C-alpha cells in the first residue's frame, strides 16, 4: 500500500465539529490540544502526531481547540463519536485541577475518558533573581520566614499547577507565603528579574533559558532526581524540603472508542516514545519523554490525583 502523506495542521472549527463525522475522513486521526499553537503541550502533540502518522501509515491532524483553560477540548472529546477517531493530549490542569475548582466543567474526568499513554513529564523550578543574595533554598526560606510581609511567590497564573505547587512548598517548608498569579510566564519572569517579586515557581523549561543567561537563579527542582539540564541544581529533597512533584502530558481517548482501538494507539505510542529520534526531539525542547502502558498510565493518574487533590481542595481556590 502506498504511504499516505502525513498531514500536520491546526484546524480552527467550532466545538460542534467534534460531533460532525462528515468534517473529517474516517481514516484521519485527530490529536486535539486545548491550547494555542506554540506552547509546550502543542509542541508535544506535533512531535507525537508526526511519529504516529509514520507508524500507523495514516494522516494525523493536530487540532487546537482553545478555550476555558483546555476545558473546551475536553468537553468536545466527551461527546465525540467512535468515528472518525480522535485522541486528546491533556495535562493536569484539565484532568485534575478544573474538575475540583469549577462547579461544572462539562465533563467527568474519571468517567468520560480512557487513559491511553503518558508521553512526557516536566518538573518545577524555584527561582530568584540573581540580584538577590541567596544561593541556597534554605536561605531563601529563612528570608521568607523573617519577612512575612514580603513573602510572595510569583506563579504564571492563578489556579495553575505552579500555583498549587507553591502552596505545597510553603506548607512543607513551614512558610506562610502568598502565591501571586500573573498573566503568563513572560510577565512573571520579567518581574522576577526586575525585583518586583522575590521568588517564582514555574516549569523548568520556562525558567531554564533565563537561568542559563545568568538573569535568574534556580535554587531547586521538584523532581525525585536532579534534572539533566541543571545537574548542579539540587532537588527539593536534597535542599531539605521533603517534597517532589511533576506535571505531565497524557493522551486520552473518548469512552466511545472501542478497547481494541485504544490498545492499538497505546502500543503505537509506547513504541514511538522508545524511539531515539523521539527522545532527542523531546530533550531538545527540555521535555522529559515517558514510556507508559495504558495500565501504568491509569495507576500514575490515580496516584497524581491522590497527591494533588487535598492541596487543591484545601486552598479553597475558585476561578
JORA-V104197 format. One record per pair of residues at least 24 apart in sequence whose ideal C-beta (glycine too) atoms are under 10 Angstrom apart, sorted by the first residue. I is the first residue (numbers start at 1). J is the second residue. If there is no record, write none. Layout:
I|J, I|J
This chain:
1|57, 2|57, 3|53, 3|54, 3|57, 3|58, 4|28, 4|53, 4|56, 4|57, 4|58, 4|59, 4|60, 5|53, 5|59, 6|49, 6|50, 6|51, 6|52, 6|53, 6|54, 6|56, 6|57, 6|58, 6|59, 6|60, 6|61, 7|49, 7|53, 7|58, 7|59, 7|60, 7|61, 7|62, 8|45, 8|46, 8|47, 8|49, 8|50, 8|53, 8|59, 8|60, 8|61, 8|62, 9|37, 9|46, 9|49, 9|59, 9|60, 9|61, 9|62, 9|63, 9|64, 10|36, 10|37, 10|42, 10|46, 10|61, 10|62, 10|63, 10|64, 10|65, 10|66, 11|61, 11|62, 11|63, 11|64, 11|65, 12|63, 12|64, 12|65, 12|66, 13|63, 13|65, 14|65, 14|76, 15|65, 15|67, 15|72, 15|73, 15|75, 15|76, 15|79, 16|76, 16|79, 17|63, 17|65, 17|76, 18|63, 18|65, 18|72, 18|73, 18|75, 18|76, 18|77, 18|78, 18|79, 18|80, 18|81, 18|86, 18|254, 19|76, 19|79, 19|80, 19|81, 20|81, 20|84, 21|80, 21|81, 21|82, 21|83, 21|84, 22|84, 23|84, 24|59, 24|61, 24|63, 24|83, 24|84, 24|85, 24|86, 25|58, 25|59, 25|61, 25|84, 26|83, 26|84, 26|85, 27|56, 27|57, 27|58, 27|59, 27|83, 27|84, 27|85, 28|53, 28|58, 28|59, 28|60, 28|61, 28|84, 28|85, 28|86, 29|53, 29|56, 29|58, 29|59, 29|60, 29|61, 29|84, 29|85, 29|86, 29|87, 29|265, 30|59, 30|60, 30|61, 30|62, 30|63, 30|65, 30|77, 30|80, 30|84, 30|85, 30|86, 30|87, 30|88, 31|60, 31|61, 31|62, 31|63, 31|64, 31|85, 31|86, 31|87, 31|88, 31|89, 31|251, 32|61, 32|62, 32|63, 32|64, 32|65, 32|70, 32|72, 32|73, 32|74, 32|76, 32|77, 32|80, 32|86, 32|87, 32|88, 32|89, 32|90, 32|252, 32|254, 33|62, 33|63, 33|64, 33|65, 33|66, 33|70, 33|73, 33|88, 33|89, 33|90, 33|91, 33|249, 34|63, 34|64, 34|65, 34|66, 34|67, 34|68, 34|69, 34|70, 34|71, 34|72, 34|73, 34|74, 34|75, 34|76, 34|77, 34|88, 34|89, 34|90, 34|91, 34|93, 34|94, 35|64, 35|65, 35|66, 35|67, 35|69, 35|70, 35|73, 35|89, 35|90, 35|91, 35|93, 35|94, 36|64, 36|66, 37|62, 37|64, 37|66, 38|64, 39|64, 40|91, 40|120, 40|122, 40|203, 40|205, 40|206, 40|247, 40|249, 40|285, 40|286, 40|287, 41|70, 41|89, 41|90, 41|91, 41|93, 41|94, 41|120, 41|249, 42|66, 42|89, 43|120, 43|205, 43|249, 43|281, 43|282, 43|284, 43|285, 43|287, 44|89, 44|91, 44|119, 44|120, 44|122, 44|248, 44|249, 44|251, 44|281, 44|282, 44|285, 44|287, 44|289, 45|87, 45|88, 45|89, 45|119, 45|249, 45|251, 46|89, 46|281, 47|119, 47|120, 47|272, 47|277, 47|278, 47|281, 47|282, 47|284, 47|285, 47|287, 47|289, 48|87, 48|89, 48|117, 48|119, 48|120, 48|249, 48|251, 48|268, 48|269, 48|272, 48|273, 48|278, 48|281, 48|282, 49|87, 49|89, 50|272, 50|278, 50|281, 51|268, 51|269, 51|271, 51|272, 51|273, 51|275, 51|277, 51|278, 51|281, 52|87, 52|251, 52|265, 52|268, 52|269, 52|272, 54|272, 54|275, 55|265, 55|267, 55|268, 55|269, 55|271, 55|272, 55|275, 56|264, 56|265, 56|268, 56|272, 58|85, 60|85, 60|87, 61|86, 62|89, 63|87, 63|88, 68|94, 68|98, 68|102, 68|105, 68|106, 68|319, 69|93, 69|94, 69|97, 69|98, 69|102, 69|105, 69|157, 69|159, 69|160, 69|319, 70|94, 70|95, 70|97, 70|98, 70|105, 71|98, 71|99, 71|102, 71|104, 71|105, 71|106, 71|107, 72|106, 73|107, 74|98, 74|99, 74|105, 74|106, 74|107, 74|108, 74|109, 74|112, 74|113, 74|252, 75|105, 75|106, 75|107, 75|112, 76|106, 76|107, 76|254, 77|107, 77|112, 77|113, 77|252, 77|253, 77|254, 77|255, 77|256, 77|257, 78|105, 78|106, 78|107, 78|108, 78|109, 78|111, 78|112, 78|113, 78|254, 78|255, 78|256, 79|106, 79|107, 79|112, 79|254, 79|256, 80|253, 80|254, 80|255, 80|256, 80|257, 81|254, 81|256, 81|257, 82|253, 82|254, 82|255, 82|256, 82|257, 82|258, 82|261, 83|256, 83|257, 83|258, 83|261, 85|253, 85|254, 85|256, 85|257, 85|258, 85|261, 85|264, 85|265, 86|253, 86|254, 86|256, 86|257, 87|113, 87|114, 87|116, 87|117, 87|251, 87|252, 87|253, 87|254, 87|257, 87|262, 87|265, 87|269, 88|113, 88|116, 88|250, 88|251, 88|252, 88|253, 88|254, 89|116, 89|119, 89|120, 89|249, 89|250, 89|251, 89|252, 90|115, 90|248, 90|249, 90|250, 90|251, 90|252, 91|120, 91|122, 91|161, 91|247, 91|248, 91|249, 91|250, 92|160, 92|161, 92|164, 92|246, 92|247, 92|248, 92|249, 92|250, 92|301, 92|304, 92|305, 92|308, 92|312, 93|157, 93|159, 93|160, 93|161, 93|164, 93|247, 94|250, 94|252, 95|248, 95|250, 95|252, 95|301, 95|304, 95|305, 96|161, 96|164, 96|247, 96|248, 96|301, 96|304, 96|305, 96|307, 96|308, 96|309, 96|312, 97|159, 97|160, 97|161, 97|163, 97|164, 97|308, 97|309, 97|312, 97|317, 97|319, 98|159, 98|319, 99|305, 99|309, 99|312, 100|164, 100|305, 100|308, 100|309, 100|311, 100|312, 100|313, 100|315, 100|317, 100|318, 101|159, 101|164, 101|312, 101|313, 101|315, 101|316, 101|317, 101|318, 101|319, 102|159, 102|318, 102|319, 103|318, 103|319, 108|255, 109|252, 109|301, 109|305, 110|301, 110|302, 110|305, 111|255, 112|252, 112|254, 112|255, 112|256, 113|250, 113|251, 113|252, 113|253, 113|254, 113|255, 113|257, 114|251, 114|252, 114|253, 114|254, 114|255, 114|256, 114|257, 114|259, 114|261, 114|262, 114|265, 114|266, 114|294, 114|297, 114|298, 115|250, 115|251, 115|252, 115|253, 115|262, 115|266, 115|292, 115|293, 115|294, 115|295, 115|296, 115|297, 115|298, 115|299, 115|300, 115|301, 115|302, 116|250, 116|251, 116|252, 116|253, 116|257, 116|261, 116|262, 116|263, 116|264, 116|265, 116|266, 116|267, 116|268, 116|269, 116|270, 116|292, 116|293, 116|294, 116|297, 116|298, 117|250, 117|251, 117|252, 117|253, 117|262, 117|265, 117|266, 117|267, 117|268, 117|269, 117|270, 117|272, 117|273, 117|290, 117|291, 117|292, 117|293, 117|294, 117|296, 117|297, 118|248, 118|249, 118|250, 118|251, 118|269, 118|273, 118|289, 118|290, 118|291, 118|292, 118|293, 118|294, 118|296, 118|297, 118|298, 118|300, 118|301, 118|304, 119|248, 119|249, 119|250, 119|251, 119|269, 119|270, 119|272, 119|273, 119|278, 119|282, 119|287, 119|288, 119|289, 119|290, 119|291, 119|292, 119|297, 120|247, 120|248, 120|249, 120|250, 120|273, 120|282, 120|285, 120|287, 120|288, 120|289, 120|290, 120|292, 121|223, 121|246, 121|247, 121|248, 121|249, 121|250, 121|287, 121|288, 121|289, 121|290, 121|292, 121|300, 122|161, 122|203, 122|204, 122|205, 122|206, 122|222, 122|223, 122|227, 122|246, 122|247, 122|248, 122|249, 122|286, 122|287, 122|288, 123|165, 123|203, 123|204, 123|205, 123|221, 123|222, 123|223, 123|224, 123|225, 123|226, 123|227, 123|229, 123|230, 123|235, 123|236, 123|244, 123|245, 123|246, 123|247, 123|288, 124|155, 124|161, 124|162, 124|165, 124|166, 124|168, 124|169, 124|201, 124|202, 124|203, 124|204, 124|206, 124|207, 124|218, 124|220, 124|221, 124|222, 124|223, 124|236, 124|244, 124|245, 124|246, 124|247, 125|162, 125|200, 125|201, 125|202, 125|203, 125|204, 125|205, 125|206, 125|207, 125|208, 125|211, 125|216, 125|217, 125|218, 125|219, 125|220, 125|221, 125|222, 125|223, 125|227, 125|229, 125|230, 125|233, 126|153, 126|162, 126|165, 126|166, 126|169, 126|199, 126|200, 126|201, 126|202, 126|207, 126|217, 126|218, 126|219, 126|220, 126|221, 126|222, 126|233, 126|236, 126|239, 126|241, 127|154, 127|188, 127|189, 127|192, 127|193, 127|199, 127|200, 127|201, 127|202, 127|204, 127|206, 127|207, 127|208, 127|210, 127|211, 127|215, 127|216, 127|217, 127|218, 127|219, 127|220, 127|221, 127|233, 128|192, 128|193, 128|195, 128|197, 128|198, 128|199, 128|200, 128|216, 128|217, 128|218, 128|219, 129|189, 129|191, 129|192, 129|193, 129|194, 129|195, 129|196, 129|197, 129|198, 129|199, 129|200, 129|210, 129|215, 129|216, 129|217, 130|193, 130|210, 130|211, 130|213, 130|214, 130|215, 130|216, 130|217, 131|192, 131|193, 131|194, 131|195, 131|215, 131|216, 131|217, 132|192, 132|195, 132|198, 132|199, 132|216, 132|217, 132|219, 134|198, 134|199, 134|217, 134|219, 135|217, 135|219, 136|219, 136|220, 136|234, 136|239, 136|240, 137|169, 137|173, 137|199, 137|218, 137|219, 137|220, 137|233, 137|234, 137|235, 137|236, 137|238, 137|239, 137|240, 137|241, 138|173, 138|219, 138|220, 138|239, 138|240, 138|241, 139|219, 140|173, 140|175, 140|198, 140|199, 140|217, 140|219, 140|220, 140|239, 141|169, 141|170, 141|172, 141|173, 141|174, 141|175, 141|177, 141|199, 141|219, 141|239, 141|240, 141|241, 142|173, 142|175, 143|175, 143|198, 143|199, 144|170, 144|173, 144|174, 144|175, 144|176, 144|177, 144|198, 144|199, 145|173, 145|174, 145|175, 145|176, 145|177, 147|198, 148|175, 148|176, 148|177, 148|178, 149|178, 150|177, 150|178, 150|197, 150|198, 150|199, 151|175, 151|176, 151|177, 151|178, 151|198, 151|199, 152|177, 152|178, 152|179, 152|180, 152|196, 152|197, 152|198, 152|199, 152|200, 153|177, 153|178, 153|179, 153|180, 153|197, 153|198, 153|199, 153|200, 153|201, 154|178, 154|179, 154|180, 154|181, 154|182, 154|185, 154|187, 154|188, 154|189, 154|191, 154|192, 154|196, 154|197, 154|198, 154|199, 154|200, 154|201, 154|202, 155|179, 155|180, 155|181, 155|182, 155|185, 155|188, 155|197, 155|199, 155|200, 155|201, 155|202, 156|181, 156|182, 156|183, 156|184, 156|185, 156|186, 156|187, 156|188, 156|189, 156|200, 156|201, 156|202, 156|203, 156|206, 157|181, 157|182, 157|183, 157|184, 157|185, 157|188, 157|202, 158|182, 158|183, 158|317, 158|319, 159|312, 159|315, 159|317, 159|318, 159|319, 160|184, 160|185, 160|201, 160|202, 160|203, 160|247, 161|201, 161|202, 161|203, 161|245, 161|246, 161|247, 161|248, 161|308, 161|312, 162|188, 162|200, 162|201, 162|202, 162|203, 162|206, 162|222, 162|245, 162|247, 163|201, 163|312, 163|315, 163|317, 164|201, 164|245, 164|308, 164|311, 164|312, 164|314, 164|315, 164|317, 165|201, 165|202, 165|203, 165|222, 165|243, 165|245, 165|246, 165|247, 165|308, 165|311, 166|199, 166|200, 166|201, 166|202, 167|201, 167|311, 167|312, 167|314, 167|315, 167|317, 168|201, 168|222, 168|236, 168|241, 168|243, 168|244, 168|245, 168|307, 168|308, 168|310, 168|311, 168|312, 168|315, 169|199, 169|201, 169|220, 169|222, 169|236, 169|241, 169|243, 169|245, 170|201, 171|243, 171|311, 171|314, 172|236, 172|240, 172|241, 172|242, 172|243, 173|236, 173|239, 173|240, 173|241, 173|242, 173|243, 174|241, 175|199, 175|241, 179|315, 179|317, 181|317, 189|215, 189|216, 192|216, 203|246, 203|247, 203|286, 203|287, 204|229, 204|230, 204|233, 204|246, 204|286, 204|287, 204|288, 205|229, 205|285, 205|286, 205|287, 205|288, 206|286, 207|286, 208|233, 208|286, 209|286, 221|246, 222|246, 222|247, 223|288, 227|286, 227|288, 228|283, 228|286, 228|288, 229|283, 229|286, 229|288, 230|286, 244|307, 245|304, 245|307, 245|308, 245|311, 246|288, 246|290, 246|304, 246|307, 247|304, 247|308, 248|288, 248|290, 248|292, 248|297, 248|300, 248|301, 248|304, 249|287, 249|290, 250|290, 250|292, 250|297, 250|300, 250|301, 250|304, 251|292, 251|294, 251|297, 252|297, 252|301, 253|294, 259|294, 262|294, 263|293, 263|294, 265|294, 266|292, 266|293, 266|294, 266|295, 266|296, 266|297, 267|293, 267|294, 269|293, 269|294, 269|297, 270|294, 270|296
